[in-house]
Amino acid sequence: MSEIGGPPVSSYYSDDEQLEKLKHWWQNYGPAVIVGVVLGLGLVGGNKYWHHYKKTQADAASVIYEEMLDQLKRKDWQASKQAAQRLLDAYAATPYAELAALNLAGIHYKAGEKDMAKVRLEWTIKNASLEASQQTARLRLSRILFDDGELEPALDKLGDKPAVGFESEYYELKADLLLGKGQIDEARDLYRNALQNADSGSAYTEILQMKLDNLGAGKDK
């Protein structure tokens, strides 16, 4: 695979705010979620061996995941891709697999392998146990479909409501899609929602404000 680092094909990876939100969420809640899942399985099954097995699986997957992150930082794309595939092949039942699938989607997309990126994102939407992972996959897949001019499929993949912490990105993308369909009033309202949920003072709010201003005040103003 050629090194990834050229101009972005679209906004899908030129703006990594979803990934940053997911990383922040994971750092704060990920380990606790995994412990909770493991303990829950142990209690429901009533089997110490099963409890131990699941914990061992999670521990082993976490080691590979950390290796993958380190490889990504070093831009060792091939090694990170292999590590992610190991997680999907051997540890698909752990939350680390869905995070690996998201990273694989990014690697495929930046390499121009859009169809494979879609496959990884579809897998994440279907299999993710963490709402943050599923929301990230929905946003990314919807953006790819949007770039391809597939507005209705993009809206369908986006879903009916945002996950907690992803409201601004969700409303913005849905507004973009509805604007593409000519639904200006609906888009305007969604841009306002996106702006209200964005971090104040960030450059992102300026972009949202510009999009909102471009639509004018509307009939109600």
N, C-alpha and C positions, 0 to 999 in steps of 0.2 A: 504494500500500500504506500502510495506517495504521502509525503508529509503533509499534514493538515495545517493550513495557516494562511491561505489566500483570502481574497475578498469573500465575504459572506454571500451565500446564494440568495438569502432573503433575511427578513427580520428574525427568523427562527432562532438563529444562534448569534446574531449581532447584539442581541439583548438577552443576557443570561440571568435576568432578575428572578425567573421562576426557579432556576437551579440554585441560586443563592438563597432564596427563601426555603427551599427544600433542605439545603445543607444546614441552615440555621435551625430549622424545625428538627432535623435529625439529631443535631448536636444536643438539643435541649430535651427531646422526648424519645428519640430512637431507642437508646439502650433500655429505658424504662418500659417501652412498649414490648420489646423482645422478652424481657424478664417476665412481664405480665402474661404474654402469650405462652411462654414455656410453663410458668406456674399454673396457668389455667388448664393447659393440656394435661399436666400432671394431676391436678385435682379431679378433672372430669374423668380421666382414665383410671385414676386410683392406682396407678402403677409407677413405682419409683424408678423402675428400669426405663420406662418410656420417658419419664421426666428427665432422667439423666441423659438419655439418648438425644432428646431434643435440645437440651442445653449444650451438649457436646457439638451437635451440628451447628448451632448458632455461634459457638465460640470459634469453630473451625472456619465458618463462613466469614466471620468478622476479620480474621487474619488475612484471608484472601482479599477481602474488600479494602483493607488498609493498604495492601500491596498494590492493588489496582489504582487507588488514589495517588499513591506515590509515583507510580508509573505515568499517570496522567500529568502530574506536575512536571515530570521530567520530559514530557512529550514523547514518551516511548509508546506510540500508538499500538504497535503490534502486540507488545507485551500486555498492555492494559486490555486490549481486545481479548486476548487469550485468557486473562484472569477473569474477566467478566463472563466469558463463555463457561469457564469452570464453575462459576457460581450458579449459572443457569442450569448446567448439566447435573451437578451433584448436590446443589443446595437450593433448589427451586422453591422449597417450602419455607425458606427463611426470608425475612424482609430484605436481606442483603441482595437477593436475586433481583428484586424489582428495581433497586437502585442501580444494580449492574446493567439491567436492561435499558434504563434511561441513558446511562453513559454510552452503551453500545449504539443506541439510536443516534447520539450526537456524533460518534465516530463515523458511523455510516453516512450520515447526512453531510458532514463536512468533506467526506471523500467522494461525494457525488452519488452515493448509493441510496437514493431517496426511497426506493421501494423497500429496501431492507430496514431503513429507519422506520418506515410505517409499520413493518412487521413487529419490530421491537416495541414500539409504542402501543400497538394493539394488544400485544402480550401483557404489557404492564397494566393497561386499562382493565383487562379481563382478570388478571391474577393478583394485582396489588392488594395487600392487606392494609397498607397505610394510605389514608385519604390524601395525604400530601403527595405521595408518589403518583396516585391515580390522577389527581388534578393537574400535576405537572405534565403527565403524558397526554391528557386531554387537550391542554393548552397548546402543546407542541404539535400534536397531530392536526389539530384544527388549523393552526397556522400554515402547515404544509398544504393542506387541502385548500385553504384560502389562496395561497400563492398559485395553486393550480387552477384557480377559478371555480372550484367546487364549493359554492357557498352553502347550499343546503346540507351536504354531507358534513361540512365544517361545523355548522350550527348543531347538527345532530351529535357529533362527537364532543362538542363543548359541554353539553349537558344543560340541565335546567337551572342549576344554581352553583355558586362558587363554594369552594372549601374555605374554611376559616384561614385567614392570612393571605388568600389569593384573590380577594374581592376586586382589587383595582385592575389587575391584569385580565381577569375574567370579563369585567364590564367593558374594558377597553376593546378587547378582541371581539366581543359580541357586538359592540357598537360598530366596529370596522366592518363586520360581516353584514349587519343590517344596512349600513350606509351603502355597501356594495350592491344591495338589493333595491336601493332607492328609498328606504324607509328613514327619512331624515329626522323626523320628530322623535322616533324611537331611539335612533342613534344618539341624538342630542341628550336625551335623558340619561342614557347609559354612560356617556362621557362625563356627565355631571356626577353620576354615582362613582365612576372610576376616580374622578378628581377628589371627591369627598373621602375616599378610602385610601388615597395615596399618602405616602410619607411626606409631611409638609417640609418645604425647603429643598426637596430633591430636584434634580434636573428633570426627572420623570414628570413632575407636576407641570413643568413648562410645556412639555410635549402634549400632555393632555389638554392644557388650557388652549394651546394653539389649535388643536383639533376641534375643540368646542367653539372657539371664536370663529373658526372658518365656516361653521354652520349658521352663524348669526344667532340672534336672540330667540327666534321662534315666535309663533303666534301669541303665546301666552305672556310675552314680555313687552 
